[in-house]
Every structure is written in C-alpha cells, then in structure tokens.
C-alpha cells in the first residue's frame, strides 16, 4: 500500500471524523441526535444502498489514481444534492429503479474490471448518487434536523466507500483481482434482484 494511498485514507477518515462536530454545531434546529443517527443508519439499513456504495469504492480502487478518490468524493457530494431534492419534496421518476440499476451497473463495472474515462465514470456515479440521495431525503424524519440528517448519511456513505477502497486494493494481486471481480458479479446479481423487486412493486 503506497504512502499516498495511506495518506488519502487517513485524510478521508479525518474529514469524516470532523463532520459530526459540524453537525452538532447546529443545535436548536430540530432533533439533533435523532436526525444524525437516522441519517447515518439509513444507508446501512438498505442492502441496495450498501452494495452500490461499496461498489463505488471497489471500482475506484480498480481504476487507480485519480479515480480512487474522485469517485468516492463525487458520490456523496452529488448525493447530498439529491437528498436536498428529496427533502424538499421534489419528485423524480424511477428512483427505486435507478437505485437497483446502480447495483447492476456498478457491480458489472467491477466484475468486468472495465476501465472507462474518468469523466464518464464520474458521470455514471453522479447519476446514481442522485437516486440514492433522493431516497435518503424523502425519508427525512419530520422532527429531524436536515443538516445533521444529511451529515449522517454522508458519513455512512463515506465509510462504505472506504470499505470498498480498502477491499479493492486486493486487485494488485492476481487472486485478489479475481476475488474482486467475483464480488462485483455478486453485487450486479443483487442489483438484479432489487430491480425485479422494484418492478414488481
């Protein structure tokens, strides 16, 4: 593991660690603790969210620099925008289908070890991030502080990305690369299941 990569991981963890402090600074604007925990747990309670967010980290690790940090930064930033749309009650069509498709597409990217141009990869991630963010925003508890709620789901998302990145470093070894592609195929299959469920619903 390179020194630069270690510094990136340390910086990401430090940044994530600072976010709760920023969230707690908005005392008096709703249910602070409940809002943060609701936001933090929301991505972790949905396997459709988990597999897509881990896949972003896996794919970024496969692509290497600068995608290893561009994709995991792009996703939560754009996701926060999607969350604002959902929280504001702005409806977007096909959100559940988009979330399911994110598992299929991102999982397939990992399974195929597909190397796309950074701009295209970032665009794909951004589109799916809006879907996931909108779903988080729609579920904003009525009594919760929107800022702490958003901080919660952004932190949880960052940790899932980081888990994917760390696991994704296995691609440097032949067997590790094969294991990574197998995980990608499993993620894509999971996305297929969620797509079927979304279409049935």
N, CA, C and O of each residue as an XYZ file, in Angstrom:
804
protein
N       0.853     -1.185      0.000
C       0.000      0.000      0.000
C       0.893      1.240      0.000
O       1.738      1.386      0.883
N       0.720      2.147     -0.986
C       1.606      3.291     -1.129
C       1.376      4.314     -0.024
O       0.335      4.334      0.633
N       2.397      5.172      0.159
C       2.288      6.225      1.172
C       1.165      7.186      0.808
O       0.420      7.636      1.679
N       1.045      7.502     -0.486
C      -0.019      8.421     -0.909
C      -1.402      7.852     -0.595
O      -2.295      8.569     -0.145
N      -1.559      6.562     -0.841
C      -2.855      5.935     -0.571
C      -3.152      5.950      0.918
O      -4.283      6.209      1.328
N      -2.130      5.670      1.735
C      -2.333      5.710      3.187
C      -2.715      7.113      3.636
O      -3.575      7.289      4.499
N      -2.069      8.106      3.041
C      -2.389      9.490      3.398
C      -3.819      9.834      2.991
O      -4.529     10.539      3.707
N      -4.231      9.322      1.820
C      -5.601      9.569      1.371
C      -6.609      8.979      2.348
O      -7.567      9.645      2.742
N      -6.389      7.728      2.737
C      -7.304      7.063      3.674
C      -7.344      7.794      5.008
O      -8.412      7.981      5.593
N      -6.161      8.210      5.491
C      -6.101      8.937      6.754
C      -6.834     10.261      6.638
O      -7.562     10.659      7.547
N      -6.636     10.947      5.507
C      -7.319     12.222      5.305
C      -8.819     12.060      5.232
O      -9.567     12.873      5.775
N      -9.266     10.996      4.549
C     -10.700     10.747      4.446
C     -11.308     10.455      5.803
O     -12.372     10.974      6.141
N     -10.629      9.617      6.584
C     -11.131      9.301      7.919
C     -11.163     10.545      8.800
O     -12.096     10.737      9.579
N     -10.132     11.396      8.672
C     -10.088     12.631      9.459
C     -11.243     13.546      9.086
O     -11.907     14.120      9.949
N     -11.473     13.672      7.761
C     -12.569     14.524      7.302
C     -13.913     14.007      7.779
O     -14.772     14.776      8.212
N     -14.086     12.692      7.696
C     -15.338     12.100      8.169
C     -15.501     12.307      9.664
O     -16.610     12.513     10.158
N     -14.386     12.251     10.376
C     -14.448     12.441     11.815
C     -14.819     13.862     12.205
O     -15.376     14.094     13.278
N     -14.508     14.815     11.329
C     -14.826     16.214     11.619
C     -16.292     16.536     11.359
O     -16.833     17.473     11.946
N     -16.935     15.774     10.491
C     -18.310     16.086     10.127
C     -19.288     16.049     11.292
O     -20.169     16.905     11.372
N     -19.159     15.066     12.214
C     -20.099     15.090     13.334
C     -20.024     16.383     14.133
O     -21.046     16.883     14.601
N     -18.812     16.932     14.292
C     -18.669     18.179     15.020
C     -19.388     19.315     14.329
O     -20.015     20.154     14.976
N     -19.293     19.337     12.995
C     -20.009     20.361     12.248
C     -21.515     20.181     12.397
O     -22.263     21.153     12.503
N     -21.939     18.946     12.402
C     -23.373     18.681     12.529
C     -23.893     19.118     13.884
O     -24.954     19.733     13.988
N     -23.120     18.789     14.942
C     -23.567     19.129     16.294
C     -23.573     20.637     16.531
O     -24.167     21.106     17.502
N     -22.921     21.399     15.656
C     -22.862     22.847     15.837
C     -24.207     23.507     15.582
O     -24.398     24.668     15.945
N     -25.139     22.798     14.969
C     -26.428     23.386     14.625
C     -27.487     23.043     15.671
O     -28.617     22.704     15.318
N     -27.143     23.125     16.915
C     -28.076     22.826     17.998
C     -29.253     23.792     17.947
O     -29.096     24.975     17.648
N     -30.436     23.261     18.246
C     -31.616     24.103     18.296
C     -32.401     24.130     17.004
O     -33.397     24.846     16.906
N     -31.974     23.361     16.003
C     -32.672     23.364     14.725
C     -33.284     21.999     14.450
O     -33.174     21.493     13.333
N     -33.911     21.405     15.420
C     -34.550     20.113     15.217
C     -33.932     19.063     16.109
O     -33.105     19.369     16.969
N     -34.329     17.849     15.905
C     -33.835     16.724     16.690
C     -32.426     16.376     16.226
O     -32.252     15.679     15.226
N     -31.400     16.869     16.967
C     -30.013     16.734     16.525
C     -29.562     15.286     16.517
O     -29.189     14.752     15.472
N     -29.595     14.642     17.693
C     -29.072     13.284     17.790
C     -29.901     12.317     16.959
O     -29.362     11.463     16.254
N     -31.227     12.463     17.051
C     -32.091     11.579     16.278
C     -31.905     11.778     14.788
O     -31.912     10.813     14.024
N     -31.735     13.034     14.366
C     -31.534     13.316     12.949
C     -30.247     12.720     12.438
O     -30.218     12.125     11.360
N     -29.174     12.874     13.207
C     -27.881     12.335     12.773
C     -27.931     10.819     12.685
O     -27.499     10.237     11.690
N     -28.457     10.178     13.719
C     -28.484      8.718     13.734
C     -29.417      8.171     12.647
O     -29.125      7.151     12.024
N     -30.542      8.861     12.428
C     -31.455      8.420     11.368
C     -30.765      8.485     10.014
O     -30.894      7.578      9.191
N     -30.026      9.579      9.793
C     -29.303      9.713      8.535
C     -28.179      8.707      8.407
O     -27.964      8.143      7.335
N     -27.457      8.478      9.504
C     -26.327      7.547      9.479
C     -26.796      6.120      9.213
O     -26.158      5.375      8.470
N     -27.918      5.747      9.827
C     -28.393      4.369      9.712
C     -29.132      4.095      8.404
O     -29.219      2.948      7.963
N     -29.659      5.141      7.791
C     -30.484      4.906      6.599
C     -29.747      4.148      5.494
O     -30.307      3.187      4.966
N     -28.516      4.530      5.113
C     -27.820      3.736      4.083
C     -27.465      2.336      4.564
O     -27.434      1.390      3.776
N     -27.197      2.207      5.870
C     -26.755      0.920      6.409
C     -27.900     -0.071      6.565
O     -27.669     -1.274      6.681
N     -29.121      0.422      6.568
C     -30.285     -0.456      6.720
C     -30.818     -0.946      5.377
O     -31.719     -1.784      5.332
N     -30.270     -0.432      4.299
C     -30.737     -0.839      2.973
C     -29.641     -1.536      2.196
O     -28.687     -0.882      1.775
N     -29.742     -2.845      1.988
C     -28.705     -3.554      1.232
C     -28.540     -3.026     -0.185
O     -27.460     -3.135     -0.764
N     -29.614     -2.448     -0.756
C     -29.488     -1.869     -2.094
C     -28.568     -0.656     -2.073
O     -27.851     -0.401     -3.041
N     -28.587      0.095     -0.970
C     -27.655      1.214     -0.816
C     -26.239      0.697     -0.562
O     -25.279      1.186     -1.157
N     -26.116     -0.275      0.307
C     -24.797     -0.771      0.711
C     -24.004     -1.286     -0.479
O     -22.843     -0.916     -0.660
N     -24.626     -2.141     -1.297
C     -23.858     -2.755     -2.380
C     -23.385     -1.717     -3.394
O     -22.282     -1.830     -3.928
N     -24.209     -0.712     -3.662
C     -23.812      0.308     -4.634
C     -22.672      1.166     -4.100
O     -21.738      1.489     -4.833
N     -22.748      1.533     -2.828
C     -21.731      2.410     -2.258
C     -20.399      1.698     -2.093
O     -19.343      2.301     -2.285
N     -20.443      0.426     -1.740
C     -19.210     -0.358     -1.684
C     -18.635     -0.516     -3.088
O     -17.420     -0.464     -3.276
N     -19.513     -0.708     -4.072
C     -19.060     -0.875     -5.455
C     -18.336      0.362     -5.968
O     -17.389      0.244     -6.746
N     -18.763      1.538     -5.546
C     -18.073      2.768     -5.951
C     -16.619      2.735     -5.493
O     -15.713      3.067     -6.257
N     -16.401      2.332     -4.240
C     -15.040      2.224     -3.727
C     -14.238      1.152     -4.439
O     -13.062      1.351     -4.743
N     -14.868      0.014     -4.706
C     -14.190     -1.076     -5.409
C     -13.757     -0.642     -6.806
O     -12.622     -0.875     -7.220
N     -14.679     -0.009     -7.521
C     -14.381      0.411     -8.890
C     -13.295      1.481     -8.906
O     -12.401      1.456     -9.752
N     -13.379      2.422     -7.965
C     -12.351      3.445     -7.880
C     -10.979      2.844     -7.637
O      -9.989      3.277     -8.227
N     -10.923      1.837     -6.759
C      -9.647      1.174     -6.474
C      -9.123      0.453     -7.708
O      -7.920      0.464     -7.967
N     -10.009     -0.169     -8.466
C      -9.598     -0.835     -9.699
C      -9.031      0.157    -10.710
O      -8.029     -0.122    -11.368
N      -9.678      1.316    -10.828
C      -9.248      2.311    -11.802
C      -7.957      2.998    -11.379
O      -7.191      3.456    -12.226
N      -7.714      3.071    -10.077
C      -6.499      3.711     -9.581
C      -6.609      5.225     -9.569
O      -7.687      5.785     -9.769
N      -5.478      5.883     -9.331
C      -5.490      7.340     -9.270
C      -5.785      7.938    -10.650
O      -5.313      7.419    -11.661
N      -6.574      9.040    -10.696
C      -7.198      9.753     -9.578
C      -8.600      9.245     -9.229
O      -9.234      9.754     -8.305
N      -9.086      8.237     -9.973
C     -10.462      7.764     -9.756
C     -10.674      7.226     -8.353
O     -11.790      7.260     -7.836
N      -9.603      6.724     -7.727
C      -9.729      6.119     -6.401
C     -10.240      7.120     -5.376
O     -10.821      6.736     -4.361
N     -10.020      8.419     -5.646
C     -10.585      9.416     -4.728
C     -11.657     10.275     -5.403
O     -12.536     10.803     -4.723
N     -11.597     10.421     -6.729
C     -12.603     11.236     -7.421
C     -13.996     10.611     -7.307
O     -14.965     11.306     -7.002
N     -14.097      9.311     -7.549
C     -15.419      8.665     -7.498
C     -16.020      8.690     -6.093
O     -17.192      9.037     -5.948
N     -15.245      8.327     -5.034
C     -15.819      8.361     -3.686
C     -16.106      9.768     -3.170
O     -16.861      9.924     -2.211
N     -15.523     10.788     -3.780
C     -15.854     12.162     -3.392
C     -17.072     12.646     -4.178
O     -17.950     13.316     -3.635
N     -17.110     12.297     -5.459
C     -18.234     12.707     -6.306
C     -19.562     12.177     -5.779
O     -20.556     12.903     -5.736
N     -19.573     10.907     -5.379
C     -20.835     10.279     -4.977
C     -21.508     11.009     -3.820
O     -22.661     11.413     -3.969
N     -20.846     11.204     -2.663
C     -21.554     11.857     -1.557
C     -21.890     13.318     -1.826
O     -22.901     13.818     -1.332
N     -21.052     14.014     -2.607
C     -21.348     15.416     -2.912
C     -22.630     15.520     -3.732
O     -23.522     16.303     -3.405
N     -22.717     14.728     -4.799
C     -23.917     14.750     -5.635
C     -25.102     14.146     -4.887
O     -26.239     14.581     -5.063
N     -24.835     13.148     -4.057
C     -25.890     12.526     -3.266
C     -26.543     13.545     -2.338
O     -27.758     13.515     -2.142
N     -25.747     14.446     -1.767
C     -26.301     15.481     -0.896
C     -27.268     16.371     -1.674
O     -28.294     16.797     -1.145
N     -26.932     16.648     -2.936
C     -27.837     17.426     -3.787
C     -29.141     16.665     -4.013
O     -30.226     17.238     -3.925
N     -29.025     15.369     -4.305
C     -30.222     14.547     -4.462
C     -31.044     14.502     -3.190
O     -32.274     14.513     -3.233
N     -30.348     14.451     -2.043
C     -31.042     14.462     -0.760
C     -31.820     15.743     -0.541
O     -32.919     15.726      0.013
N     -31.241     16.867     -0.982
C     -31.933     18.148     -0.853
C     -33.203     18.160     -1.701
O     -34.230     18.695     -1.284
N     -33.127     17.574     -2.882
C     -34.321     17.497     -3.734
C     -35.404     16.654     -3.071
O     -36.575     17.035     -3.049
N     -35.000     15.500     -2.530
C     -35.969     14.635     -1.868
C     -36.557     15.277     -0.632
O     -37.763     15.192     -0.398
N     -35.705     15.925      0.170
C     -36.177     16.579      1.378
C     -37.113     17.736      1.090
O     -37.987     18.055      1.896
N     -36.925     18.370     -0.078
C     -37.782     19.493     -0.460
C     -39.085     19.030     -1.095
O     -39.934     19.847     -1.452
N     -39.239     17.715     -1.234
C     -40.468     17.186     -1.805
C     -40.528     17.245     -3.321
O     -41.605     17.126     -3.906
N     -39.377     17.427     -3.964
C     -39.323     17.461     -5.429
C     -39.251     16.030     -5.949
O     -38.258     15.334     -5.736
N     -40.286     15.602     -6.619
C     -40.373     14.213     -7.075
C     -39.508     13.985     -8.309
O     -39.446     14.830     -9.202
N     -38.851     12.851     -8.349
C     -38.087     12.415     -9.516
C     -38.581     11.028     -9.907
O     -38.794     10.188     -9.032
N     -38.765     10.770    -11.180
C     -39.298      9.463    -11.598
C     -38.246      8.359    -11.528
O     -37.058      8.596    -11.746
N     -38.703      7.159    -11.222
C     -37.847      5.981    -11.316
C     -36.713      5.899    -10.321
O     -35.673      5.317    -10.630
N     -36.878      6.464     -9.135
C     -35.787      6.470     -8.157
C     -35.421      5.054     -7.726
O     -34.243      4.698     -7.711
N     -36.414      4.246     -7.378
C     -36.123      2.880     -6.921
C     -35.479      2.048     -8.028
O     -34.593      1.233     -7.767
N     -35.928      2.258     -9.253
C     -35.317      1.550    -10.379
C     -33.878      2.014    -10.565
O     -32.989      1.209    -10.841
N     -33.653      3.320    -10.412
C     -32.298      3.854    -10.527
C     -31.373      3.293     -9.467
O     -30.210      3.001     -9.748
N     -31.876      3.138     -8.245
C     -31.068      2.569     -7.163
C     -30.706      1.123     -7.485
O     -29.562      0.706     -7.307
N     -31.686      0.368     -7.958
C     -31.417     -1.025     -8.323
C     -30.428     -1.107     -9.478
O     -29.530     -1.949     -9.476
N     -30.596     -0.226    -10.468
C     -29.695     -0.220    -11.620
C     -28.273      0.138    -11.215
O     -27.313     -0.292    -11.854
N     -28.139      0.929    -10.151
C     -26.793      1.287     -9.694
C     -26.031      0.048     -9.253
O     -24.834     -0.073     -9.512
N     -26.719     -0.873     -8.588
C     -26.067     -2.119     -8.195
C     -25.664     -2.940     -9.403
O     -24.571     -3.505     -9.448
N     -26.563     -3.003    -10.391
C     -26.273     -3.782    -11.601
C     -25.087     -3.189    -12.360
O     -24.134     -3.895    -12.689
N     -25.155     -1.894    -12.630
C     -24.133     -1.245    -13.459
C     -22.787     -1.177    -12.749
O     -21.765     -1.555    -13.321
N     -22.780     -0.697    -11.505
C     -21.514     -0.572    -10.785
C     -20.911     -1.942    -10.496
O     -19.695     -2.119    -10.569
N     -21.766     -2.912    -10.167
C     -21.269     -4.265     -9.962
C     -20.665     -4.833    -11.228
O     -19.635     -5.505    -11.186
N     -21.313     -4.562    -12.371
C     -20.792     -5.045    -13.652
C     -19.453     -4.396    -13.980
O     -18.562     -5.049    -14.522
N     -19.309     -3.116    -13.654
C     -18.036     -2.432    -13.892
C     -16.904     -3.120    -13.136
O     -15.806     -3.301    -13.662
N     -17.190     -3.497    -11.895
C     -16.181     -4.180    -11.080
C     -15.945     -5.591    -11.613
O     -14.800     -6.029    -11.721
N     -17.016     -6.298    -11.945
C     -16.895     -7.677    -12.420
C     -16.098     -7.759    -13.712
O     -15.334     -8.701    -13.923
N     -16.280     -6.764    -14.574
C     -15.583     -6.745    -15.861
C     -14.258     -5.993    -15.794
O     -13.499     -5.965    -16.762
N     -13.988     -5.379    -14.627
C     -12.791     -4.539    -14.471
C     -12.718     -3.533    -15.616
O     -11.664     -3.329    -16.218
N     -13.856     -2.913    -15.901
C     -13.975     -2.016    -17.045
C     -13.321     -0.670    -16.736
O     -13.634     -0.031    -15.732
N     -12.420     -0.256    -17.604
C     -11.692      0.992    -17.413
C     -12.273      2.054    -18.345
O     -11.959      2.093    -19.535
N     -13.113      2.902    -17.792
C     -13.724      3.984    -18.548
C     -12.966      5.281    -18.303
O     -12.267      5.406    -17.297
N     -13.094      6.260    -19.219
C     -12.518      7.583    -18.960
C     -13.073      8.154    -17.657
O     -14.222      7.897    -17.299
N     -12.257      8.921    -16.960
C     -12.646      9.428    -15.645
C     -13.946     10.224    -15.698
O     -14.797     10.084    -14.819
N     -14.102     11.061    -16.725
C     -15.314     11.868    -16.828
C     -16.563     11.026    -16.962
O     -17.589     11.324    -16.350
N     -16.481      9.969    -17.768
C     -17.631      9.086    -17.952
C     -17.922      8.299    -16.680
O     -19.078      8.154    -16.283
N     -16.865      7.790    -16.041
C     -17.046      7.057    -14.782
C     -17.674      7.956    -13.723
O     -18.581      7.539    -13.002
N     -17.185      9.194    -13.634
C     -17.743     10.135    -12.669
C     -19.187     10.473    -12.969
O     -19.991     10.638    -12.051
N     -19.529     10.579    -14.257
C     -20.906     10.867    -14.637
C     -21.852      9.745    -14.259
O     -22.961      9.989    -13.786
N     -21.407      8.510    -14.470
C     -22.228      7.352    -14.092
C     -22.479      7.349    -12.590
O     -23.607      7.156    -12.137
N     -21.418      7.564    -11.830
C     -21.528      7.594    -10.372
C     -22.459      8.721     -9.928
O     -23.263      8.539     -9.014
N     -22.350      9.882    -10.573
C     -23.158     11.038    -10.182
C     -24.646     10.789    -10.410
O     -25.475     11.152     -9.576
N     -24.981     10.171    -11.538
C     -26.394      9.889    -11.832
C     -27.000      8.992    -10.757
O     -28.098      9.248    -10.263
N     -26.277      7.951    -10.407
C     -26.798      7.034     -9.391
C     -26.802      7.676     -8.006
O     -27.651      7.356     -7.174
N     -25.860      8.577     -7.759
C     -25.809      9.263     -6.465
C     -27.065     10.096     -6.238
O     -27.561     10.176     -5.114
N     -27.581     10.712     -7.289
C     -28.815     11.490     -7.162
C     -29.964     10.587     -6.724
O     -30.774     10.966     -5.879
N     -30.027      9.393     -7.304
C     -31.099      8.457     -6.940
C     -31.014      8.074     -5.465
O     -32.012      8.113     -4.745
N     -29.811      7.704     -5.023
C     -29.641      7.303     -3.625
C     -29.907      8.482     -2.690
O     -30.559      8.322     -1.658
N     -29.406      9.660     -3.047
C     -29.613     10.832     -2.206
C     -31.076     11.209     -2.104
O     -31.557     11.562     -1.027
N     -31.783     11.135     -3.218
C     -33.210     11.467     -3.208
C     -33.970     10.542     -2.268
O     -34.852     10.980     -1.529
N     -33.619      9.250     -2.302
C     -34.278      8.292     -1.405
C     -34.011      8.635      0.054
O     -34.904      8.518      0.894
N     -32.783      9.060      0.361
C     -32.471      9.463      1.734
C     -33.283     10.698      2.121
O     -33.829     10.767      3.222
N     -33.359     11.669      1.216
C     -34.059     12.913      1.514
C     -35.541     12.716      1.744
O     -36.127     13.350      2.621
N     -36.148     11.845      0.966
C     -37.582     11.573      1.113
C     -37.884     10.983      2.486
O     -38.962     11.204      3.037
N     -36.928     10.231      3.038
C     -37.126      9.571      4.333
C     -36.743     10.462      5.515
O     -36.680      9.985      6.648
N     -36.487     11.742      5.268
C     -36.135     12.664      6.355
C     -37.234     12.684      7.409
O     -38.372     13.041      7.101
N     -36.912     12.302      8.670
C     -37.934     12.356      9.728
C     -38.427     13.782      9.931
O     -37.650     14.731      9.828
N     -39.698     13.930     10.216
C     -40.302     15.253     10.309
C     -39.655     16.109     11.388
O     -39.519     17.321     11.218
N     -39.253     15.488     12.505
C     -38.693     16.255     13.617
C     -37.179     16.400     13.534
O     -36.574     17.043     14.391
N     -36.563     15.812     12.518
C     -35.100     15.783     12.452
C     -34.536     17.064     11.849
O     -35.182     17.727     11.037
N     -33.327     17.391     12.263
C     -32.587     18.497     11.674
C     -32.053     18.043     10.316
O     -31.317     17.058     10.258
N     -32.394     18.722      9.232
C     -31.945     18.282      7.904
C     -30.425     18.249      7.758
O     -29.884     17.397      7.053
N     -29.738     19.176      8.425
C     -28.280     19.246      8.286
C     -27.619     18.051      8.956
O     -26.733     17.423      8.377
N     -28.047     17.735     10.174
C     -27.443     16.591     10.857
C     -27.854     15.279     10.198
O     -27.079     14.323     10.167
N     -29.070     15.237      9.674
C     -29.519     14.042      8.951
C     -28.639     13.818      7.725
O     -28.196     12.700      7.462
N     -28.390     14.899      6.976
C     -27.533     14.798      5.792
C     -26.112     14.416      6.176
O     -25.478     13.604      5.502
N     -25.608     15.007      7.268
C     -24.261     14.658      7.727
C     -24.176     13.176      8.055
O     -23.165     12.527      7.785
N     -25.244     12.645      8.638
C     -25.258     11.228      8.989
C     -25.160     10.324      7.779
O     -24.353      9.395      7.764
N     -25.980     10.584      6.749
C     -25.922      9.664      5.604
C     -24.688      9.895      4.738
O     -24.249      8.985      4.036
N     -24.124     11.103      4.780
C     -22.868     11.343      4.054
C     -21.713     10.600      4.718
O     -20.876     10.011      4.033
N     -21.666     10.626      6.044
C     -20.605      9.915      6.763
C     -20.718      8.407      6.537
O     -19.721      7.741      6.260
N     -21.926      7.876      6.654
C     -22.113      6.441      6.432
C     -21.703      6.055      5.017
O     -21.074      5.019      4.804
N     -22.060      6.887      4.062
C     -21.684      6.627      2.672
C     -20.174      6.640      2.501
O     -19.610      5.779      1.825
N     -19.516      7.627      3.120
C     -18.059      7.697      3.035
C     -17.385      6.469      3.614
O     -16.390      5.986      3.072
N     -17.917      5.966      4.703
C     -17.341      4.765      5.317
C     -17.535      3.539      4.426
O     -16.650      2.687      4.341
N     -18.680      3.449      3.766
C     -18.911      2.338      2.838
C     -17.978      2.438      1.632
O     -17.448      1.430      1.163
N     -17.782      3.658      1.136
C     -16.811      3.854      0.054
C     -15.419      3.415      0.499
O     -14.710      2.725     -0.233
N     -15.041      3.823      1.704
C     -13.711      3.493      2.218
C     -13.538      1.987      2.350
O     -12.473      1.451      2.043
N     -14.582      1.307      2.804
C     -14.517     -0.155      2.895
C     -14.280     -0.764      1.517
O     -13.492     -1.698      1.366
N     -14.972     -0.223      0.514
C     -14.773     -0.705     -0.846
C     -13.368     -0.439     -1.353
O     -12.772     -1.289     -2.014
N     -12.836      0.738     -1.048
C     -11.476      1.086     -1.476
C     -10.461      0.143     -0.853
O      -9.580     -0.377     -1.538
N     -10.588     -0.073      0.449
C      -9.624     -0.932      1.148
C      -9.679     -2.358      0.609
O      -8.640     -2.978      0.382
N     -10.878     -2.875      0.407
C     -11.005     -4.219     -0.158
C     -10.516     -4.235     -1.605
O      -9.964     -5.228     -2.080
N     -10.730     -3.113     -2.290
C     -10.340     -3.027     -3.692
C      -8.849     -3.067     -3.928
O      -8.409     -3.346     -5.043
N      -8.057     -2.794     -2.897
C      -6.602     -2.851     -3.071
C      -6.128     -4.274     -3.358
O      -4.979     -4.474     -3.754
N      -6.996     -5.259     -3.164
C      -6.640     -6.641     -3.480
C      -6.398     -6.847     -4.973
O      -5.826     -7.861     -5.373
N      -6.829     -5.891     -5.798
C      -6.683     -6.084     -7.239
C      -5.225     -6.079     -7.684
O      -4.916     -6.437     -8.820
N      -4.332     -5.674     -6.785
C      -2.899     -5.688     -7.114
C      -2.358     -7.112     -7.202
O      -1.294     -7.339     -7.778
N      -3.081     -8.064     -6.638
C      -2.667     -9.468     -6.695
C      -3.637    -10.241     -7.578
O      -4.831     -9.943     -7.609
N      -3.119    -11.236     -8.296
C      -3.931    -11.955     -9.276
C      -5.165    -12.579     -8.641
O      -6.276    -12.399     -9.139
N      -4.981    -13.311     -7.546
C      -6.132    -13.938     -6.892
C      -7.055    -12.888     -6.294
O      -8.276    -13.045     -6.295
N      -6.463    -11.821     -5.784
C      -7.274    -10.742     -5.240
C      -8.114    -10.077     -6.313
O      -9.275     -9.739     -6.085
N      -7.520     -9.891     -7.489
C      -8.258     -9.286     -8.600
C      -9.433    -10.160     -9.008
O     -10.510     -9.652     -9.319
N      -9.229    -11.466     -9.008
C     -10.310    -12.384     -9.352
C     -11.408    -12.365     -8.295
O     -12.595    -12.402     -8.619
N     -10.999    -12.306     -7.026
C     -11.986    -12.229     -5.944
C     -12.811    -10.954     -6.067
O     -14.017    -10.956     -5.825
N     -12.146     -9.869     -6.446
C     -12.816     -8.584     -6.605
C     -13.867     -8.665     -7.712
O     -14.979     -8.158     -7.563
N     -13.508     -9.298     -8.806
C     -14.442     -9.426     -9.917
C     -15.623    -10.325     -9.539
O     -16.746    -10.112     -9.996
N     -15.360    -11.318     -8.710
C     -16.444    -12.179     -8.230
C     -17.412    -11.389     -7.359
O     -18.629    -11.532     -7.477
N     -16.858    -10.557     -6.486
C     -17.706     -9.701     -5.647
C     -18.527     -8.760     -6.519
O     -19.706     -8.531     -6.251
N     -17.907     -8.217     -7.561
C     -18.629     -7.348     -8.481
C     -19.805     -8.058     -9.127
O     -20.888     -7.488     -9.264
N     -19.587     -9.310     -9.523
C     -20.673    -10.092    -10.118
C     -21.798    -10.320     -9.112
O     -22.975    -10.286     -9.472
N     -21.437    -10.552     -7.855
C     -22.445    -10.745     -6.815
C     -23.235     -9.462     -6.590
O     -24.448     -9.501     -6.383
N     -22.547     -8.329     -6.630
C     -23.228     -7.042     -6.470
C     -24.204     -6.819     -7.623
O     -25.336     -6.386     -7.409
N     -23.762     -7.115     -8.840
C     -24.639     -6.962    -10.005
C     -25.862     -7.868     -9.885
O     -26.976     -7.464    -10.218
N     -25.649     -9.094     -9.410
C     -26.769    -10.017     -9.216
C     -27.732     -9.484     -8.163
O     -28.950     -9.578     -8.320
N     -27.178     -8.920     -7.085
C     -28.025     -8.318     -6.065
C     -28.833     -7.165     -6.629
O     -30.013     -7.012     -6.315
N     -28.190     -6.346     -7.471
C     -28.912     -5.263     -8.125
C     -30.038     -5.783     -8.996
O     -31.106     -5.176     -9.072
N     -29.795     -6.920     -9.662
C     -30.841     -7.527    -10.480
C     -32.042     -7.943     -9.646
O     -33.187     -7.794    -10.072
N     -31.771     -8.463     -8.457
C     -32.863     -8.846     -7.555
C     -33.663     -7.610     -7.136
O     -34.894     -7.628     -7.127
N     -32.942     -6.533     -6.789
C     -33.639     -5.319     -6.354
C     -34.414     -4.691     -7.509
O     -35.470     -4.095     -7.298
N     -33.892     -4.822     -8.724
C     -34.626     -4.309     -9.883
C     -35.924     -5.095    -10.068
O     -36.976     -4.513    -10.331
N     -35.845     -6.399     -9.932
C     -37.044     -7.236    -10.043
C     -38.071     -6.828     -8.985
O     -39.260     -6.702     -9.278
N     -37.594     -6.624     -7.747
C     -38.499     -6.227     -6.664
C     -39.119     -4.864     -6.940
O     -40.300     -4.651     -6.667
N     -38.322     -3.933     -7.483
C     -38.833     -2.593     -7.774
C     -39.886     -2.636     -8.874
O     -40.889     -1.926     -8.810
N     -39.658     -3.458     -9.868
C     -40.622     -3.569    -10.967
C     -41.905     -4.252    -10.517
O     -42.989     -3.941    -11.010
N     -41.776     -5.188     -9.572
C     -42.956     -5.871     -9.046
C     -43.777     -4.948     -8.158
O     -45.001     -5.058     -8.081
N     -43.069     -4.025     -7.480
C     -43.758     -3.120     -6.564
C     -44.467     -2.005     -7.278
O     -45.093     -1.161     -6.636
